[in-house]
Amino acid sequence: MSAKTIAIFVLICVLLVAGMVFLTARGEKTEAKFTDYTLTNNERPKIDIPITKIELGEMKVSDVKQADFTITNKGTKPLQIGYINSSCSCTVGQVIYGGKTSREYGMHDPGQDLIDVAPNTSAIVRVIYRPAVMPVFGAVEREVYVQTNDPEKKRLVLQVTASVK
């Protein structure tokens, strides 16, 4: 075997080992779990969300607009919200709670984090729409999906609509 062949073989082996280490490390990530409640349980979280659809109006492809949806926990136990994703890569969601703003979660980067909203407090889910990411014109509807541990509303669909010019 020539030195060049041996070098290529060693390089391929190193890349394979590095790939296996990377995949193994990714697999060790633990997934957050919701605290489950039943509808018959009087001691549980309870979502109050008066608005689930907001009109952003007219906008240019280069514009960025956002809508804030207020989620209030009217229950007696912490409301967990998480596993946030979106209907399109042009739309992301963020959670604002306790003075902190989460990173952006979307179609290709869904949120695995759980945020505990204490009883009688509110969180905001901000939906951000960036038409330039997936340019379309005319009437547009985009959604952000939020999972919860409220047994009455396990999945929220927060929708924004716009007219892109």
DRENFI-525786 format. One record per residue: residue number from 1; x, y, z of N, C-alpha, C, O in turn; residue in one letter. Coordinates in Angstrom, 1 decimal, always signed. Layout:
N
SITE   k     nu     nv     nw    cau    cav    caw     cu     cv     cw     ou     ov     ow r
SITE NUM      X      Y      Z      X      Y      Z      X      Y      Z      X      Y      Z A
...
***
This chain:
165
SITE   k     nu     nv     nw    cau    cav    caw     cu     cv     cw     ou     ov     ow r
SITE   1   +0.8   -1.2   +0.0   +0.0   +0.0   +0.0   +0.9   +1.2   +0.0   +1.9   +1.3   +0.7 M
SITE   2   +0.4   +2.2   -0.8   +1.2   +3.5   -0.8   +0.9   +4.3   +0.4   -0.1   +4.1   +1.1 S
SITE   3   +1.7   +5.3   +0.7   +1.6   +6.2   +1.8   +0.3   +7.0   +1.6   -0.4   +7.3   +2.6 A
SITE   4   -0.1   +7.4   +0.4   -1.3   +8.1   +0.1   -2.5   +7.3   +0.5   -3.5   +7.8   +1.1 K
SITE   5   -2.6   +6.0   +0.1   -3.7   +5.2   +0.4   -3.9   +5.0   +1.9   -5.0   +5.0   +2.4 T
SITE   6   -2.7   +4.8   +2.6   -2.8   +4.7   +4.1   -3.3   +6.0   +4.7   -4.1   +5.9   +5.6 I
SITE   7   -2.9   +7.1   +4.2   -3.3   +8.4   +4.8   -4.8   +8.6   +4.6   -5.5   +9.1   +5.5 A
SITE   8   -5.3   +8.2   +3.4   -6.8   +8.3   +3.1   -7.5   +7.4   +4.0   -8.6   +7.7   +4.6 I
SITE   9   -7.0   +6.1   +4.2   -7.7   +5.2   +5.1   -7.7   +5.7   +6.5   -8.8   +5.6   +7.2 F
SITE  10   -6.7   +6.3   +7.0   -6.6   +6.8   +8.4   -7.6   +8.0   +8.5   -8.3   +8.1   +9.5 V
SITE  11   -7.6   +8.8   +7.5   -8.6  +10.0   +7.6  -10.0   +9.5   +7.6  -10.8  +10.1   +8.4 L
SITE  12  -10.4   +8.5   +6.8  -11.7   +8.0   +6.8  -12.1   +7.4   +8.2  -13.2   +7.6   +8.7 I
SITE  13  -11.1   +6.7   +8.8  -11.4   +6.1  +10.1  -11.6   +7.2  +11.2  -12.4   +7.1  +12.0 C
SITE  14  -10.8   +8.2  +11.1  -10.9   +9.3  +12.1  -12.2  +10.0  +11.9  -12.9  +10.3  +12.9 V
SITE  15  -12.7  +10.2  +10.7  -14.0  +10.9  +10.4  -15.1  +10.0  +10.9  -16.1  +10.5  +11.5 L
SITE  16  -15.0   +8.7  +10.7  -16.1   +7.8  +11.2  -16.1   +7.8  +12.7  -17.2   +7.8  +13.3 L
SITE  17  -15.0   +7.7  +13.4  -15.0   +7.8  +14.9  -15.5   +9.1  +15.4  -16.3   +9.1  +16.3 V
SITE  18  -15.1  +10.2  +14.8  -15.6  +11.5  +15.2  -17.2  +11.6  +15.0  -17.9  +12.2  +15.8 A
SITE  19  -17.7  +11.1  +13.9  -19.1  +11.1  +13.6  -19.9  +10.2  +14.7  -20.9  +10.7  +15.1 G
SITE  20  -19.3   +9.1  +15.0  -20.0   +8.3  +16.1  -20.0   +9.0  +17.4  -21.0   +8.9  +18.1 M
SITE  21  -18.9   +9.6  +17.8  -18.8  +10.4  +19.0  -19.8  +11.5  +19.0  -20.5  +11.7  +20.0 V
SITE  22  -20.0  +12.2  +17.9  -20.9  +13.3  +17.8  -22.4  +12.7  +18.0  -23.1  +13.3  +18.7 F
SITE  23  -22.7  +11.7  +17.3  -24.1  +11.1  +17.4  -24.3  +10.6  +18.8  -25.5  +10.7  +19.2 L
SITE  24  -23.4  +10.0  +19.4  -23.6   +9.4  +20.7  -23.8  +10.6  +21.7  -24.7  +10.5  +22.6 T
SITE  25  -23.0  +11.6  +21.6  -23.2  +12.8  +22.5  -24.6  +13.4  +22.4  -25.2  +13.8  +23.3 A
SITE  26  -25.0  +13.5  +21.1  -26.4  +14.1  +20.9  -27.5  +13.2  +21.5  -28.5  +13.7  +21.9 R
SITE  27  -27.3  +11.9  +21.5  -28.3  +11.0  +22.0  -28.4  +11.0  +23.5  -29.4  +10.5  +24.0 G
SITE  28  -27.4  +11.5  +24.2  -27.4  +11.6  +25.7  -28.3  +12.7  +26.2  -28.5  +12.8  +27.4 E
SITE  29  -28.8  +13.6  +25.4  -29.6  +14.7  +25.8  -30.9  +14.2  +26.4  -31.6  +13.4  +25.8 K
SITE  30  -31.2  +14.6  +27.6  -32.5  +14.1  +28.2  -33.6  +15.1  +27.9  -33.4  +16.3  +27.8 T
SITE  31  -34.7  +14.5  +27.6  -35.9  +15.3  +27.2  -36.7  +15.7  +28.4  -37.0  +14.8  +29.3 E
SITE  32  -37.1  +17.0  +28.5  -37.9  +17.4  +29.6  -39.3  +16.8  +29.5  -39.8  +16.5  +28.5 A
SITE  33  -39.9  +16.5  +30.7  -41.2  +15.8  +30.7  -42.2  +16.7  +31.4  -41.9  +17.4  +32.4 K
SITE  34  -43.4  +16.7  +30.9  -44.5  +17.4  +31.5  -45.0  +16.7  +32.8  -44.9  +15.5  +32.8 F
SITE  35  -45.5  +17.5  +33.7  -46.2  +16.9  +34.9  -47.6  +16.8  +34.4  -48.3  +17.7  +34.0 T
SITE  36  -48.1  +15.5  +34.4  -49.5  +15.2  +33.9  -50.6  +15.5  +35.0  -50.4  +15.2  +36.2 D
SITE  37  -51.7  +16.0  +34.5  -52.9  +16.2  +35.3  -54.1  +15.6  +34.5  -54.0  +15.5  +33.3 Y
SITE  38  -55.1  +15.2  +35.2  -56.4  +14.8  +34.6  -57.4  +15.9  +34.7  -57.3  +16.8  +35.5 T
SITE  39  -58.4  +15.8  +33.9  -59.5  +16.8  +33.9  -60.3  +16.7  +35.2  -60.8  +17.7  +35.7 L
SITE  40  -60.3  +15.6  +35.9  -61.0  +15.4  +37.2  -60.2  +15.9  +38.4  -60.7  +16.1  +39.5 T
SITE  41  -58.9  +16.2  +38.1  -58.1  +16.7  +39.2  -58.4  +18.2  +39.4  -58.2  +19.0  +38.5 N
SITE  42  -58.8  +18.6  +40.6  -59.1  +20.0  +40.9  -57.9  +20.8  +41.1  -57.9  +22.0  +40.9 N
SITE  43  -56.8  +20.2  +41.5  -55.5  +20.8  +41.7  -54.7  +20.6  +40.4  -54.0  +19.6  +40.3 E
SITE  44  -54.8  +21.6  +39.5  -54.1  +21.5  +38.3  -53.9  +22.9  +37.6  -54.6  +23.8  +38.1 R
SITE  45  -53.1  +23.0  +36.6  -53.0  +24.3  +35.9  -54.2  +24.5  +35.0  -54.9  +23.5  +34.6 P
SITE  46  -54.5  +25.7  +34.7  -55.7  +26.0  +33.8  -55.3  +27.2  +33.0  -55.1  +28.3  +33.5 K
SITE  47  -55.3  +27.1  +31.7  -54.9  +28.1  +30.8  -56.1  +29.1  +30.5  -57.2  +28.7  +30.3 I
SITE  48  -55.8  +30.4  +30.6  -56.7  +31.4  +30.1  -55.9  +32.1  +29.0  -54.9  +32.8  +29.2 D
SITE  49  -56.4  +32.0  +27.7  -55.8  +32.7  +26.6  -56.9  +33.2  +25.8  -57.5  +32.5  +25.0 I
SITE  50  -57.2  +34.5  +25.9  -58.3  +35.1  +25.3  -58.2  +35.2  +23.7  -59.2  +35.2  +23.0 P
SITE  51  -57.0  +35.4  +23.3  -56.8  +35.6  +21.8  -55.8  +34.5  +21.3  -54.7  +34.4  +21.9 I
SITE  52  -56.1  +33.9  +20.2  -55.2  +32.9  +19.6  -54.9  +33.2  +18.1  -54.2  +32.5  +17.4 T
SITE  53  -55.5  +34.4  +17.6  -55.2  +34.8  +16.2  -55.1  +36.3  +16.2  -55.9  +37.0  +16.8 K
SITE  54  -54.0  +36.8  +15.6  -53.8  +38.2  +15.5  -53.4  +38.6  +14.0  -52.7  +37.9  +13.4 I
SITE  55  -54.1  +39.6  +13.6  -53.8  +40.2  +12.2  -52.7  +41.2  +12.3  -52.7  +42.1  +13.0 E
SITE  56  -51.7  +40.9  +11.5  -50.5  +41.8  +11.4  -50.6  +42.9  +10.4  -49.9  +43.9  +10.4 L
SITE  57  -51.6  +42.8   +9.5  -51.9  +43.9   +8.6  -51.0  +43.7   +7.3  -50.4  +42.7   +7.1 G
SITE  58  -50.9  +44.8   +6.6  -50.1  +44.8   +5.4  -48.6  +44.9   +5.8  -48.2  +45.6   +6.7 E
SITE  59  -47.8  +44.3   +5.0  -46.3  +44.3   +5.2  -45.6  +44.0   +4.0  -46.1  +43.3   +3.1 M
SITE  60  -44.3  +44.5   +3.9  -43.4  +44.2   +2.8  -42.7  +42.9   +3.1  -42.6  +42.5   +4.2 K
SITE  61  -42.2  +42.3   +2.1  -41.4  +41.1   +2.3  -40.2  +41.3   +3.2  -39.8  +40.4   +3.9 V
SITE  62  -39.6  +42.5   +3.2  -38.5  +42.9   +4.0  -38.8  +43.2   +5.4  -37.9  +43.3   +6.3 S
SITE  63  -40.1  +43.3   +5.7  -40.5  +43.7   +7.1  -40.4  +42.5   +8.0  -40.4  +41.3   +7.6 D
SITE  64  -40.4  +42.8   +9.3  -40.5  +41.8  +10.4  -41.6  +42.3  +11.3  -41.5  +43.4  +11.8 V
SITE  65  -42.6  +41.5  +11.6  -43.6  +41.9  +12.5  -43.8  +40.8  +13.6  -43.4  +39.6  +13.4 K
SITE  66  -44.3  +41.2  +14.7  -44.5  +40.2  +15.8  -45.9  +40.5  +16.5  -46.4  +41.5  +16.4 Q
SITE  67  -46.3  +39.4  +17.1  -47.6  +39.5  +17.9  -47.4  +38.8  +19.2  -46.7  +37.7  +19.2 A
SITE  68  -47.9  +39.4  +20.3  -47.8  +38.8  +21.6  -49.1  +38.2  +22.1  -50.1  +38.8  +22.0 D
SITE  69  -49.0  +36.9  +22.5  -50.2  +36.2  +23.0  -50.0  +36.0  +24.5  -49.0  +35.4  +24.9 F
SITE  70  -50.9  +36.4  +25.3  -50.8  +36.3  +26.7  -51.5  +35.0  +27.2  -52.6  +34.8  +26.9 T
SITE  71  -50.7  +34.2  +27.9  -51.2  +33.0  +28.5  -51.2  +33.1  +30.0  -50.1  +33.3  +30.6 I
SITE  72  -52.3  +33.1  +30.7  -52.4  +33.2  +32.1  -52.8  +31.8  +32.7  -53.6  +31.1  +32.2 T
SITE  73  -52.1  +31.5  +33.8  -52.4  +30.3  +34.5  -53.4  +30.6  +35.6  -53.0  +31.2  +36.6 N
SITE  74  -54.6  +30.2  +35.4  -55.7  +30.4  +36.4  -55.9  +29.2  +37.3  -56.8  +29.2  +38.1 K
SITE  75  -55.0  +28.3  +37.2  -55.0  +27.1  +38.0  -54.3  +27.2  +39.3  -53.8  +28.3  +39.7 G
SITE  76  -54.1  +26.0  +40.0  -53.5  +26.0  +41.3  -52.1  +25.4  +41.3  -51.4  +25.4  +42.3 T
SITE  77  -51.7  +24.8  +40.2  -50.4  +24.2  +40.0  -49.7  +24.8  +38.8  -50.3  +25.5  +38.0 K
SITE  78  -48.4  +24.7  +38.8  -47.6  +25.3  +37.7  -48.1  +24.9  +36.3  -48.2  +23.7  +36.1 P
SITE  79  -48.2  +25.8  +35.4  -48.5  +25.5  +34.0  -47.2  +25.4  +33.3  -46.4  +26.3  +33.3 L
SITE  80  -47.0  +24.3  +32.6  -45.8  +24.1  +31.8  -46.1  +24.3  +30.4  -47.1  +23.7  +29.8 Q
SITE  81  -45.3  +25.1  +29.7  -45.4  +25.3  +28.3  -44.0  +25.0  +27.7  -43.0  +25.3  +28.3 I
SITE  82  -44.1  +24.4  +26.5  -42.8  +24.0  +25.8  -43.1  +23.3  +24.5  -44.2  +23.4  +24.0 G
SITE  83  -42.1  +22.7  +24.0  -42.1  +22.0  +22.7  -42.7  +22.9  +21.7  -43.6  +22.5  +20.9 Y
SITE  84  -42.2  +24.1  +21.6  -42.7  +25.1  +20.7  -42.1  +24.9  +19.3  -40.8  +24.7  +19.2 I
SITE  85  -42.9  +24.9  +18.3  -42.4  +24.9  +16.9  -43.4  +25.7  +16.0  -44.3  +26.3  +16.5 N
SITE  86  -43.1  +25.7  +14.7  -43.9  +26.6  +13.9  -44.3  +25.9  +12.6  -43.7  +24.8  +12.2 S
SITE  87  -45.2  +26.5  +11.8  -45.7  +25.9  +10.6  -44.7  +26.2   +9.4  -44.9  +25.6   +8.3 S
SITE  88  -43.8  +27.1   +9.6  -42.9  +27.6   +8.5  -41.6  +28.1   +9.1  -41.6  +28.6  +10.2 C
SITE  89  -40.5  +28.0   +8.3  -39.2  +28.5   +8.8  -39.2  +30.0   +8.9  -38.3  +30.6   +9.5 S
SITE  90  -40.2  +30.7   +8.3  -40.3  +32.2   +8.4  -40.9  +32.6   +9.7  -41.0  +33.9   +9.9 C
SITE  91  -41.4  +31.7  +10.5  -42.1  +32.1  +11.7  -41.5  +31.4  +12.9  -41.2  +30.2  +12.8 T
SITE  92  -41.3  +32.1  +14.0  -40.7  +31.6  +15.2  -41.5  +32.0  +16.4  -42.2  +33.0  +16.3 V
SITE  93  -41.3  +31.3  +17.5  -41.9  +31.7  +18.8  -40.9  +31.8  +19.9  -39.9  +31.1  +19.9 G
SITE  94  -41.2  +32.7  +20.8  -40.4  +32.9  +22.0  -41.3  +33.0  +23.2  -42.5  +33.4  +23.1 Q
SITE  95  -40.8  +32.6  +24.3  -41.6  +32.8  +25.6  -40.9  +33.9  +26.4  -39.7  +33.9  +26.6 V
SITE  96  -41.8  +34.7  +26.9  -41.3  +35.8  +27.8  -42.0  +35.6  +29.2  -43.2  +35.6  +29.3 I
SITE  97  -41.2  +35.3  +30.2  -41.7  +35.0  +31.5  -40.7  +35.4  +32.6  -39.5  +35.0  +32.4 Y
SITE  98  -41.1  +36.0  +33.6  -40.3  +36.3  +34.8  -39.1  +37.1  +34.4  -38.0  +37.0  +35.0 G
SITE  99  -39.3  +38.1  +33.5  -38.2  +39.0  +33.1  -37.2  +38.3  +32.1  -36.2  +39.0  +31.8 G
SITE 100  -37.4  +37.1  +31.7  -36.5  +36.4  +30.8  -37.2  +36.1  +29.5  -38.4  +35.8  +29.4 K
SITE 101  -36.4  +36.2  +28.4  -36.9  +35.9  +27.0  -36.2  +34.7  +26.5  -34.9  +34.7  +26.5 T
SITE 102  -36.9  +33.7  +26.1  -36.3  +32.5  +25.6  -35.6  +32.7  +24.2  -35.8  +33.8  +23.6 S
SITE 103  -34.9  +31.8  +23.8  -34.4  +31.9  +22.4  -35.6  +31.6  +21.5  -36.7  +31.3  +21.9 R
SITE 104  -35.4  +31.8  +20.2  -36.4  +31.6  +19.2  -36.5  +30.1  +18.9  -35.5  +29.4  +18.6 E
SITE 105  -37.8  +29.6  +18.8  -38.0  +28.2  +18.4  -38.9  +28.2  +17.2  -39.7  +29.1  +17.0 Y
SITE 106  -38.6  +27.3  +16.3  -39.3  +27.2  +15.0  -39.4  +25.9  +14.4  -39.0  +24.9  +15.1 G
SITE 107  -39.7  +25.8  +13.2  -39.9  +24.6  +12.4  -38.7  +23.7  +12.4  -38.8  +22.5  +12.7 M
SITE 108  -37.5  +24.3  +12.2  -36.3  +23.5  +12.1  -35.5  +23.6  +13.4  -34.4  +23.0  +13.5 H
SITE 109  -36.0  +24.3  +14.4  -35.3  +24.3  +15.7  -36.4  +24.4  +16.8  -36.5  +25.4  +17.5 D
SITE 110  -37.1  +23.3  +17.0  -38.2  +23.3  +18.0  -37.6  +23.4  +19.4  -36.5  +22.9  +19.7 P
SITE 111  -38.4  +24.0  +20.3  -38.0  +24.1  +21.7  -38.3  +22.9  +22.5  -39.4  +22.4  +22.5 G
SITE 112  -37.3  +22.4  +23.2  -37.4  +21.2  +24.0  -37.5  +21.7  +25.5  -37.8  +20.8  +26.4 Q
SITE 113  -37.3  +22.9  +25.8  -37.4  +23.5  +27.1  -38.8  +23.6  +27.6  -39.7  +23.8  +26.8 D
SITE 114  -39.0  +23.4  +28.9  -40.3  +23.6  +29.6  -40.2  +24.8  +30.4  -39.2  +25.0  +31.2 L
SITE 115  -41.2  +25.7  +30.4  -41.2  +26.8  +31.2  -42.4  +26.7  +32.1  -43.5  +26.5  +31.7 I
SITE 116  -42.1  +26.8  +33.5  -43.2  +26.7  +34.5  -43.7  +28.1  +34.7  -43.0  +29.0  +35.2 D
SITE 117  -45.0  +28.2  +34.5  -45.8  +29.5  +34.7  -46.5  +29.3  +36.0  -47.4  +28.4  +36.1 V
SITE 118  -46.2  +30.0  +37.1  -46.8  +29.9  +38.4  -48.3  +30.2  +38.3  -48.7  +31.0  +37.5 A
SITE 119  -49.0  +29.7  +39.3  -50.5  +30.0  +39.3  -50.6  +31.5  +39.5  -49.9  +32.2  +40.1 P
SITE 120  -51.7  +32.0  +38.8  -52.0  +33.5  +38.8  -51.0  +34.4  +38.3  -50.9  +35.6  +38.7 N
SITE 121  -50.1  +33.9  +37.4  -49.2  +34.7  +36.6  -49.4  +34.4  +35.2  -50.0  +33.5  +34.7 T
SITE 122  -48.8  +35.3  +34.4  -48.9  +35.2  +32.9  -47.5  +35.1  +32.2  -46.6  +35.7  +32.7 S
SITE 123  -47.5  +34.5  +31.1  -46.4  +34.4  +30.2  -46.8  +35.0  +28.9  -48.0  +35.0  +28.6 A
SITE 124  -45.9  +35.4  +28.1  -46.2  +35.9  +26.7  -45.5  +34.9  +25.8  -44.3  +34.6  +25.9 I
SITE 125  -46.2  +34.5  +24.8  -45.6  +33.8  +23.6  -45.6  +34.8  +22.5  -46.7  +35.2  +22.0 V
SITE 126  -44.4  +35.2  +22.1  -44.2  +36.1  +21.0  -44.1  +35.3  +19.7  -43.2  +34.5  +19.6 R
SITE 127  -44.9  +35.6  +18.7  -44.8  +35.0  +17.4  -44.2  +36.1  +16.5  -44.7  +37.2  +16.3 V
SITE 128  -43.1  +35.7  +15.8  -42.3  +36.6  +15.0  -42.4  +36.1  +13.5  -42.1  +34.9  +13.3 I
SITE 129  -42.8  +37.0  +12.6  -43.0  +36.6  +11.2  -42.0  +37.4  +10.4  -42.0  +38.6  +10.4 Y
SITE 130  -41.2  +36.7   +9.6  -40.2  +37.3   +8.7  -40.4  +36.7   +7.3  -39.9  +35.7   +6.9 R
SITE 131  -41.2  +37.5   +6.5  -41.5  +37.0   +5.2  -40.3  +36.7   +4.3  -40.4  +35.9   +3.4 P
SITE 132  -39.2  +37.5   +4.5  -38.1  +37.3   +3.6  -37.5  +35.9   +3.6  -36.8  +35.5   +2.7 A
SITE 133  -37.7  +35.2   +4.7  -37.1  +33.9   +4.8  -37.8  +32.9   +3.8  -37.1  +32.1   +3.2 V
SITE 134  -39.1  +33.0   +3.6  -39.8  +32.2   +2.6  -40.7  +33.2   +1.9  -41.9  +33.2   +2.2 M
SITE 135  -40.2  +33.9   +0.9  -41.0  +35.0   +0.3  -42.3  +34.5   -0.4  -42.2  +33.6   -1.3 P
SITE 136  -43.4  +35.0   +0.0  -44.7  +34.8   -0.6  -45.4  +36.1   -0.6  -45.1  +37.0   +0.2 V
SITE 137  -46.4  +36.2   -1.5  -47.1  +37.5   -1.6  -48.6  +37.2   -1.4  -49.1  +36.1   -1.8 F
SITE 138  -49.3  +38.2   -0.9  -50.8  +38.0   -0.7  -51.1  +37.7   +0.7  -50.3  +37.9   +1.6 G
SITE 139  -52.3  +37.1   +0.9  -52.7  +36.7   +2.2  -51.9  +35.5   +2.7  -51.7  +34.5   +2.0 A
SITE 140  -51.5  +35.6   +3.9  -50.6  +34.6   +4.5  -51.1  +34.3   +5.9  -51.5  +35.2   +6.7 V
SITE 141  -51.1  +33.0   +6.3  -51.4  +32.5   +7.7  -50.2  +31.7   +8.1  -49.8  +30.8   +7.4 E
SITE 142  -49.7  +32.0   +9.3  -48.6  +31.3   +9.9  -49.0  +30.9  +11.3  -49.7  +31.6  +12.0 R
SITE 143  -48.4  +29.8  +11.8  -48.8  +29.3  +13.1  -47.6  +28.9  +14.0  -46.6  +28.5  +13.4 E
SITE 144  -47.7  +29.1  +15.3  -46.8  +28.6  +16.2  -47.6  +27.7  +17.1  -48.7  +28.0  +17.6 V
SITE 145  -47.0  +26.5  +17.4  -47.6  +25.5  +18.2  -46.9  +25.4  +19.6  -45.7  +25.4  +19.7 Y
SITE 146  -47.7  +25.3  +20.6  -47.2  +25.3  +22.0  -47.9  +24.1  +22.7  -49.1  +24.0  +22.8 V
SITE 147  -47.1  +23.2  +23.3  -47.6  +22.1  +24.1  -47.7  +22.6  +25.5  -46.9  +23.4  +26.0 Q
SITE 148  -48.7  +22.1  +26.3  -48.9  +22.4  +27.7  -49.2  +21.2  +28.5  -49.5  +20.1  +28.0 T
SITE 149  -49.3  +21.4  +29.8  -49.7  +20.3  +30.7  -51.1  +20.6  +31.2  -51.5  +19.9  +32.2 N
SITE 150  -51.9  +21.5  +30.6  -53.3  +21.7  +31.0  -54.1  +20.6  +30.3  -54.1  +20.6  +29.0 D
SITE 151  -54.7  +19.7  +31.0  -55.4  +18.6  +30.3  -56.6  +19.1  +29.4  -57.0  +18.3  +28.5 P
SITE 152  -57.0  +20.3  +29.5  -58.1  +20.8  +28.6  -57.5  +21.4  +27.4  -58.2  +21.5  +26.3 E
SITE 153  -56.3  +21.9  +27.4  -55.6  +22.5  +26.3  -54.2  +22.1  +26.2  -53.3  +22.8  +26.5 K
SITE 154  -54.0  +20.8  +25.8  -52.7  +20.3  +25.7  -51.8  +20.9  +24.5  -50.6  +20.8  +24.6 K
SITE 155  -52.5  +21.4  +23.5  -51.8  +22.0  +22.4  -52.5  +23.3  +22.0  -53.7  +23.4  +21.7 R
SITE 156  -51.7  +24.4  +22.0  -52.2  +25.7  +21.6  -51.7  +25.9  +20.1  -50.6  +25.6  +19.8 L
SITE 157  -52.6  +26.5  +19.3  -52.2  +27.0  +18.0  -52.4  +28.5  +18.0  -53.5  +29.0  +18.1 V
SITE 158  -51.3  +29.2  +17.9  -51.2  +30.6  +17.8  -51.0  +31.1  +16.4  -50.0  +30.7  +15.8 L
SITE 159  -51.9  +31.8  +15.9  -51.9  +32.2  +14.4  -51.8  +33.7  +14.2  -52.4  +34.5  +14.9 Q
SITE 160  -50.9  +34.0  +13.2  -50.8  +35.3  +12.7  -51.2  +35.3  +11.3  -50.9  +34.4  +10.5 V
SITE 161  -51.9  +36.4  +10.8  -52.2  +36.6   +9.4  -51.6  +37.9   +9.0  -51.5  +38.8   +9.7 T
SITE 162  -51.3  +38.0   +7.7  -50.8  +39.2   +7.1  -51.1  +39.3   +5.6  -51.5  +38.3   +5.0 A
SITE 163  -50.9  +40.4   +5.1  -51.0  +40.6   +3.6  -49.7  +41.1   +3.2  -49.3  +42.3   +3.4 S
SITE 164  -48.9  +40.3   +2.5  -47.6  +40.6   +2.1  -47.6  +41.2   +0.7  -48.1  +40.6   -0.2 V
SITE 165  -47.0  +42.4   +0.6  -47.0  +43.2   -0.7  -45.7  +43.1   -1.3  -45.5  +43.7   -2.4 K
***
